[in-house]
Amino acid sequence: MIKRTSSVIALSLVAAGVAQAQEAGKYKMGSVDLIPVLNTEFLHINNVTYASDSDAEITSWVGVVSPQLKAVTEVGGNEIEFAYRIERGEYFSSEQDNYTDHFAHLDGDFVINDRNRFAARANFEDGHDDRGRVYSNGFGNELDEPDTYKKSSVDGTYSYGALSAFGRIDLSVGYEVMNYDDRPEVLDFRDSEFLRFRDRDTFRYGGSFYYRVAPSTNLVLDATRSEITYDESADPANPLDSDENKILAGLTWNTNDYTRSFAKIGYKQKKFASSTRDDFSGVAWEVGMAYKPVTYSEFTVSTSADTRETNSNADYIRSRDYAVAWKHSWLERFSTTAKVAYLTDDYEGQVEDLREDETTRFSLGADYMFRRWLTVGVFYQINDRDSNRETIEFDRDVIGLTAKVTL
């Protein structure tokens, strides 16, 4: 931990010296702007593996270091951005949970003319699931290390119609690959082949139509389709492959120059390739609203209802999420953020004793900008999940100190 703290101080001093000769936050190298950022966290977690009350809870201090380098340039007046970030987490009392994740993305926004635009994004993540999360719910203590995976995706959106026009159309297409790494150990309840049955590809495409009814308000109609294909199935005669169709209608509006809100409701259908699995059809919605009564205070509300891929023996997960947040700048350099979220997950299918989870999350944080290039923060987070399965329930508190260093 001493080395990490020393690294933060050293980088801060270097950044301070460079920043005097460069624009704030960036280093110019020809036509490319290099933007380095270092994020660090020092955490205390009282339940590392999300264990239930009946299982032993692991408490540990955790150090997280996450440097990022972003390169931004313009080609023909169009901005292109590439960023790479590495994140290393070390648990002082639980070395099995140490991890190293890698993230990279490439973005491009291209304006062909007033009526034609194109945006593309490619992502790569070499990440992990904490012990006790996703596919190890309820038995995180039994694993020797976190589950790891590699996820890559590419997405593109073509927009037709001037931004000032009454009507505008967006056409989008994307492809995502999710692959879990093989595990060497064999457990009584889950062997090394289990995660192979969760590897999948998702091909998605759709369109959105916007019609301006007021200077800052648009009617919107979204239609999307996702084709989900699993690489392997534990039961070849009963695969999890499915097609999803979703249609949403609603409004988008700008409350001011800094916020954009939307409210959409519609219909979602999930149809499995296997006739023995339960298909889904029902209401879906997406809402995100921001209210900024003054320039230094903002309230946000969000909620959604959708389906997610299963992480157990169910066919799918029916999820509903609700969240409220308030960010307030008390002084020019000092701000606080409070967030409350409530999530419900209903596991659907023909299996008996299906899970029903309710999760509540609360967090409170404060940030102080000591210098333009150095921001320090503190936060407290509570996670509580109730379930009809006792082994899935958990309580988890996290206390953290954060530091962000830029040029």
C-alpha positions as CSV (number, residue, x, y, z in Angstrom):
1,M,0.0,0.0,0.0
2,I,3.0,2.3,0.7
3,K,4.1,1.9,-2.9
4,R,0.7,2.7,-4.3
5,T,0.5,5.9,-2.2
6,S,3.9,6.9,-3.3
7,S,2.9,6.3,-6.9
8,V,-0.1,8.6,-6.6
9,I,2.0,11.4,-5.0
10,A,4.8,11.0,-7.6
11,L,2.3,11.1,-10.5
12,S,0.7,14.1,-9.0
13,L,4.0,16.0,-8.9
14,V,4.8,15.1,-12.4
15,A,1.3,16.1,-13.6
16,A,1.6,19.4,-11.8
17,G,4.9,20.2,-13.6
18,V,3.6,19.1,-17.1
19,A,0.3,21.0,-16.7
20,Q,2.1,24.3,-16.5
21,A,3.3,23.8,-20.1
22,Q,0.2,22.0,-21.5
23,E,-3.5,22.6,-21.7
24,A,-5.3,21.4,-18.6
25,G,-5.9,17.7,-18.6
26,K,-4.1,16.9,-21.9
27,Y,-0.7,16.5,-23.5
28,K,-0.4,17.4,-27.2
29,M,1.6,15.1,-29.4
30,G,1.3,16.4,-32.9
31,S,-2.4,16.1,-33.9
32,V,-3.1,13.7,-31.0
33,D,-4.2,14.8,-27.5
34,L,-3.1,12.4,-24.9
35,I,-5.2,12.4,-21.7
36,P,-3.9,10.4,-18.8
37,V,-5.9,9.8,-15.7
38,L,-5.1,7.8,-12.5
39,N,-7.9,6.6,-10.3
40,T,-7.2,5.0,-6.9
41,E,-9.4,3.5,-4.2
42,F,-8.7,2.3,-0.7
43,L,-11.7,0.3,0.5
44,H,-12.9,-1.6,3.6
45,I,-15.4,-4.4,2.7
46,N,-17.2,-6.4,5.4
47,N,-18.5,-9.2,3.1
48,V,-16.1,-9.8,0.2
49,T,-17.8,-12.9,-1.2
50,Y,-21.5,-11.7,-0.7
51,A,-22.0,-14.5,1.8
52,S,-25.3,-15.1,3.6
53,D,-25.7,-14.9,7.3
54,S,-25.3,-18.7,7.6
55,D,-21.9,-18.6,5.9
56,A,-18.6,-17.2,7.1
57,E,-18.1,-13.5,6.0
58,I,-14.7,-12.4,4.9
59,T,-13.7,-8.8,5.8
60,S,-10.8,-7.1,4.1
61,W,-9.1,-3.9,3.2
62,V,-8.7,-3.5,-0.6
63,G,-6.4,-1.3,-2.7
64,V,-7.5,-0.5,-6.3
65,V,-5.3,1.3,-8.8
66,S,-6.7,2.1,-12.2
67,P,-4.6,4.2,-14.7
68,Q,-6.1,5.2,-18.1
69,L,-4.6,6.7,-21.2
70,K,-6.9,8.3,-23.8
71,A,-5.9,9.4,-27.2
72,V,-8.1,11.8,-29.1
73,T,-7.6,13.2,-32.6
74,E,-9.6,14.5,-35.6
75,V,-9.7,13.1,-39.1
76,G,-11.4,15.3,-41.6
77,G,-13.0,17.3,-38.8
78,N,-14.4,14.1,-37.2
79,E,-13.3,13.1,-33.7
80,I,-11.8,9.7,-33.0
81,E,-11.0,8.5,-29.5
82,F,-9.1,5.5,-28.3
83,A,-8.7,4.6,-24.6
84,Y,-7.1,1.9,-22.6
85,R,-7.5,1.3,-18.8
86,I,-6.1,-1.3,-16.5
87,E,-7.5,-2.0,-13.0
88,R,-5.7,-3.9,-10.3
89,G,-7.3,-4.8,-7.1
90,E,-5.5,-6.3,-4.1
91,Y,-7.3,-7.7,-1.0
92,F,-5.1,-7.5,2.1
93,S,-6.9,-10.4,3.9
94,S,-8.2,-12.4,0.9
95,E,-5.6,-12.9,-1.8
96,Q,-8.0,-15.2,-3.7
97,D,-10.0,-12.2,-4.7
98,N,-7.1,-10.3,-6.3
99,Y,-7.8,-9.3,-9.9
100,T,-6.4,-7.5,-12.9
101,D,-8.9,-6.2,-15.5
102,H,-8.3,-4.6,-18.9
103,F,-10.6,-2.3,-20.7
104,A,-10.3,-0.7,-24.2
105,H,-12.6,1.2,-26.5
106,L,-12.4,2.9,-29.9
107,D,-15.0,5.6,-30.7
108,G,-15.7,7.6,-33.8
109,D,-18.3,10.3,-34.7
110,F,-18.5,11.2,-38.3
111,V,-20.5,14.0,-39.8
112,I,-21.0,13.4,-43.5
113,N,-23.2,16.4,-44.1
114,D,-26.1,18.2,-42.3
115,R,-28.4,15.2,-42.9
116,N,-26.1,12.2,-42.6
117,R,-24.1,11.2,-39.6
118,F,-22.5,8.0,-38.4
119,A,-21.2,6.9,-35.0
120,A,-19.2,3.7,-34.2
121,R,-17.9,2.2,-31.0
122,A,-15.8,-0.9,-30.3
123,N,-15.3,-2.3,-26.8
124,F,-13.1,-4.9,-25.2
125,E,-13.1,-6.1,-21.6
126,D,-10.9,-8.7,-20.0
127,G,-12.8,-8.7,-16.7
128,H,-14.0,-10.7,-13.7
129,D,-17.0,-11.5,-11.5
130,D,-16.4,-11.1,-7.8
131,R,-16.7,-14.4,-5.9
132,G,-20.4,-14.7,-5.0
133,R,-21.6,-12.7,-8.0
134,V,-23.4,-13.7,-11.2
135,Y,-22.7,-17.5,-11.7
136,S,-21.4,-18.1,-8.1
137,N,-24.4,-16.6,-6.2
138,G,-24.6,-18.2,-2.8
139,F,-21.3,-20.1,-2.9
140,G,-18.6,-17.5,-3.4
141,N,-16.5,-19.0,-0.5
142,E,-16.2,-22.3,-2.4
143,L,-14.3,-20.8,-5.3
144,D,-10.5,-20.4,-5.3
145,E,-10.5,-17.3,-7.4
146,P,-13.0,-15.0,-9.2
147,D,-14.6,-16.1,-12.5
148,T,-13.0,-14.3,-15.4
149,Y,-14.3,-13.5,-18.9
150,K,-13.6,-11.7,-22.1
151,K,-16.3,-9.6,-23.7
152,S,-16.0,-7.7,-26.9
153,S,-18.6,-5.7,-28.9
154,V,-18.9,-3.4,-31.9
155,D,-21.8,-1.0,-32.5
156,G,-22.7,1.4,-35.2
157,T,-25.5,4.0,-35.7
158,Y,-26.4,5.8,-38.9
159,S,-28.5,8.9,-38.5
160,Y,-30.5,10.6,-41.3
161,G,-32.1,14.0,-40.9
162,A,-30.8,17.4,-39.8
163,L,-30.7,18.1,-36.1
164,S,-33.0,21.0,-36.7
165,A,-35.4,19.0,-38.8
166,F,-38.8,17.9,-37.6
167,G,-38.1,14.2,-38.3
168,R,-34.9,12.1,-37.8
169,I,-34.1,8.4,-38.2
170,D,-31.4,6.4,-36.4
171,L,-30.5,2.9,-37.7
172,S,-28.2,0.8,-35.4
173,V,-26.5,-2.6,-35.6
174,G,-24.2,-4.3,-33.1
175,Y,-22.5,-7.6,-32.2
176,E,-21.3,-8.8,-28.8
177,V,-19.3,-11.9,-27.8
178,M,-19.2,-13.1,-24.2
179,N,-16.7,-15.8,-23.3
180,Y,-15.9,-17.1,-19.8
181,D,-12.4,-18.5,-19.1
182,D,-12.1,-22.2,-18.3
183,R,-11.7,-23.1,-14.6
184,P,-9.3,-25.7,-13.4
185,E,-11.1,-26.9,-10.3
186,V,-14.1,-29.2,-10.1
187,L,-16.8,-28.5,-7.5
188,D,-19.6,-30.8,-6.3
189,F,-22.2,-28.3,-7.5
190,R,-20.4,-26.8,-10.5
191,D,-17.6,-28.3,-12.6
192,S,-15.2,-26.6,-15.0
193,E,-17.6,-27.0,-17.9
194,F,-20.4,-25.0,-16.3
195,L,-19.2,-21.6,-17.5
196,R,-18.7,-22.9,-21.1
197,F,-22.5,-23.1,-21.2
198,R,-22.7,-19.4,-20.6
199,D,-20.6,-18.3,-23.6
200,R,-22.8,-16.6,-26.1
201,D,-23.0,-14.2,-29.1
202,T,-25.6,-11.5,-29.4
203,F,-26.5,-9.9,-32.7
204,R,-28.7,-6.8,-32.4
205,Y,-30.2,-4.3,-34.8
206,G,-33.0,-1.8,-34.8
207,G,-34.2,1.7,-35.5
208,S,-35.5,4.9,-33.8
209,F,-37.7,7.6,-35.3
210,Y,-37.8,11.0,-33.7
211,Y,-40.3,13.7,-34.4
212,R,-40.0,17.2,-33.0
213,V,-43.1,18.5,-31.4
214,A,-41.5,21.4,-29.5
215,P,-38.1,23.1,-29.6
216,S,-36.7,20.8,-27.0
217,T,-39.1,17.8,-27.1
218,N,-39.3,14.8,-29.5
219,L,-41.7,12.0,-29.9
220,V,-39.7,8.8,-30.2
221,L,-40.4,5.3,-31.4
222,D,-37.8,2.5,-30.9
223,A,-37.8,-1.0,-32.4
224,T,-35.0,-3.4,-31.6
225,R,-34.3,-7.1,-32.2
226,S,-31.6,-9.2,-30.5
227,E,-30.6,-12.7,-31.6
228,I,-28.9,-14.6,-28.7
229,T,-26.9,-17.7,-29.5
230,Y,-25.1,-19.9,-27.0
231,D,-21.9,-21.7,-28.0
232,E,-22.8,-24.9,-26.1
233,S,-25.8,-26.2,-24.1
234,A,-25.8,-28.5,-21.1
235,D,-28.9,-30.1,-22.8
236,P,-28.5,-29.9,-26.6
237,A,-32.2,-30.6,-26.9
238,N,-33.1,-27.7,-24.7
239,P,-30.8,-24.7,-25.6
240,L,-31.0,-21.2,-24.2
241,D,-30.9,-19.6,-27.6
242,S,-33.6,-17.0,-28.1
243,D,-34.8,-14.0,-30.1
244,E,-35.9,-10.8,-28.4
245,N,-38.1,-8.1,-29.9
246,K,-38.8,-4.8,-28.2
247,I,-40.9,-1.8,-29.2
248,L,-41.0,1.4,-27.1
249,A,-42.7,4.7,-27.6
250,G,-42.4,7.9,-25.7
251,L,-40.7,11.3,-25.4
252,T,-37.2,12.8,-25.1
253,W,-36.6,16.3,-24.0
254,N,-33.8,18.7,-22.9
255,T,-34.4,20.3,-19.5
256,N,-31.4,22.5,-20.1
257,D,-28.0,22.6,-21.9
258,Y,-26.6,19.9,-19.6
259,T,-29.2,17.3,-19.2
260,R,-31.3,15.1,-21.5
261,S,-34.4,13.1,-20.3
262,F,-36.5,10.4,-21.8
263,A,-39.5,8.3,-20.9
264,K,-40.5,5.3,-23.1
265,I,-42.9,2.4,-22.5
266,G,-43.8,-0.5,-24.7
267,Y,-43.7,-4.3,-25.3
268,K,-41.0,-6.9,-25.0
269,Q,-41.1,-10.4,-26.4
270,K,-38.5,-13.2,-25.8
271,K,-39.0,-16.4,-27.7
272,F,-36.8,-19.4,-27.2
273,A,-35.6,-21.8,-29.8
274,S,-36.6,-24.6,-27.5
275,S,-40.4,-25.3,-27.2
276,T,-39.9,-26.6,-23.6
277,R,-38.7,-23.2,-22.3
278,D,-41.1,-20.5,-21.2
279,D,-41.3,-17.6,-23.6
280,F,-41.9,-14.1,-22.3
281,S,-44.2,-11.3,-23.5
282,G,-45.1,-8.2,-21.5
283,V,-44.5,-4.6,-20.6
284,A,-41.1,-3.0,-20.9
285,W,-40.0,0.6,-20.1
286,E,-37.0,2.9,-19.9
287,V,-37.2,6.2,-18.1
288,G,-34.4,8.6,-17.2
289,M,-35.2,12.1,-16.0
290,A,-33.0,14.9,-14.7
291,Y,-34.2,18.0,-12.8
292,K,-31.7,20.8,-12.3
293,P,-33.4,23.6,-10.3
294,V,-30.1,25.5,-10.1
295,T,-26.8,25.1,-11.8
296,Y,-25.1,23.5,-8.7
297,S,-27.8,21.0,-7.8
298,E,-29.3,18.1,-9.9
299,F,-31.8,15.3,-9.2
300,T,-32.0,12.3,-11.4
301,V,-34.6,9.5,-11.5
302,S,-34.4,6.3,-13.6
303,T,-36.3,3.1,-13.9
304,S,-36.5,0.2,-16.3
305,A,-38.2,-3.1,-16.9
306,D,-36.7,-5.8,-19.1
307,T,-35.4,-9.3,-19.3
308,R,-31.9,-10.6,-18.7
309,E,-30.1,-13.8,-19.4
310,T,-30.3,-16.3,-16.6
311,N,-27.4,-17.1,-14.3
312,S,-29.0,-20.2,-12.8
313,N,-31.3,-23.0,-14.0
314,A,-34.1,-20.7,-14.8
315,D,-35.0,-19.7,-18.4
316,Y,-34.5,-16.0,-18.0
317,I,-34.6,-13.2,-15.4
318,R,-37.4,-10.6,-15.3
319,S,-35.9,-7.4,-13.8
320,R,-37.2,-4.1,-12.6
321,D,-34.9,-1.3,-11.5
322,Y,-35.6,2.0,-9.7
323,A,-33.0,4.6,-8.8
324,V,-32.9,8.2,-7.4
325,A,-29.8,10.3,-7.1
326,W,-29.0,13.9,-5.9
327,K,-25.7,15.7,-6.7
328,H,-25.1,19.0,-5.0
329,S,-22.1,21.4,-5.2
330,W,-21.9,23.1,-1.9
331,L,-18.8,25.0,-2.9
332,E,-16.9,25.4,-6.1
333,R,-14.6,22.6,-5.1
334,F,-16.8,20.5,-2.8
335,S,-19.8,18.3,-3.8
336,T,-21.8,15.5,-2.5
337,T,-23.8,12.7,-4.1
338,A,-26.5,10.5,-2.7
339,K,-28.0,7.5,-4.5
340,V,-30.7,5.0,-3.7
341,A,-31.6,2.0,-5.9
342,Y,-34.1,-0.8,-5.6
343,L,-33.9,-3.8,-7.9
344,T,-36.2,-6.9,-8.3
345,D,-35.2,-10.0,-10.1
346,D,-37.7,-12.8,-10.8
347,Y,-36.3,-16.0,-12.2
348,E,-38.8,-17.4,-14.7
349,G,-39.2,-20.9,-16.1
350,Q,-40.6,-24.3,-15.4
351,V,-38.1,-25.2,-12.7
352,E,-39.6,-25.5,-9.2
353,D,-38.6,-23.1,-6.4
354,L,-37.5,-20.3,-8.7
355,R,-35.6,-17.4,-7.1
356,E,-37.1,-14.1,-6.3
357,D,-34.6,-11.4,-5.2
358,E,-35.0,-7.9,-3.9
359,T,-31.9,-5.8,-3.7
360,T,-31.5,-2.3,-2.0
361,R,-28.5,-0.1,-2.5
362,F,-27.6,3.1,-0.8
363,S,-24.5,5.2,-1.3
364,L,-23.4,8.6,0.0
365,G,-20.2,10.3,-1.2
366,A,-18.3,13.5,-1.1
367,D,-15.6,14.9,-3.4
368,Y,-13.2,17.8,-2.8
369,M,-11.0,19.2,-5.5
370,F,-7.7,20.1,-3.8
371,R,-6.1,21.2,-7.0
372,R,-7.3,21.3,-10.6
373,W,-5.5,18.0,-11.2
374,L,-6.3,16.3,-7.8
375,T,-9.7,15.3,-6.5
376,V,-10.1,13.3,-3.3
377,G,-13.3,11.6,-2.2
378,V,-14.9,9.5,0.5
379,F,-18.0,7.3,0.2
380,Y,-20.1,4.8,2.1
381,Q,-22.2,2.1,0.4
382,I,-24.8,-0.3,1.7
383,N,-26.0,-3.4,-0.3
384,D,-28.8,-5.6,1.0
385,R,-30.5,-8.5,-0.8
386,D,-33.5,-10.4,0.3
387,S,-34.5,-13.6,-1.4
388,N,-36.7,-16.6,-1.1
389,R,-33.5,-18.6,-1.0
390,E,-31.5,-17.9,2.2
391,T,-28.2,-18.9,0.6
392,I,-28.6,-16.0,-1.8
393,E,-29.3,-13.3,0.8
394,F,-26.5,-11.0,1.9
395,D,-25.6,-7.7,3.6
396,R,-22.5,-5.8,2.4
397,D,-21.1,-2.5,3.5
398,V,-18.2,-0.7,1.7
399,I,-16.3,2.3,3.0
400,G,-13.9,3.9,0.6
401,L,-11.4,6.7,0.0
402,T,-10.8,7.7,-3.6
403,A,-8.3,9.9,-5.5
404,K,-8.3,11.1,-9.1
405,V,-5.2,12.5,-10.6
406,T,-5.0,14.2,-14.0
407,L,-2.6,16.5,-15.9
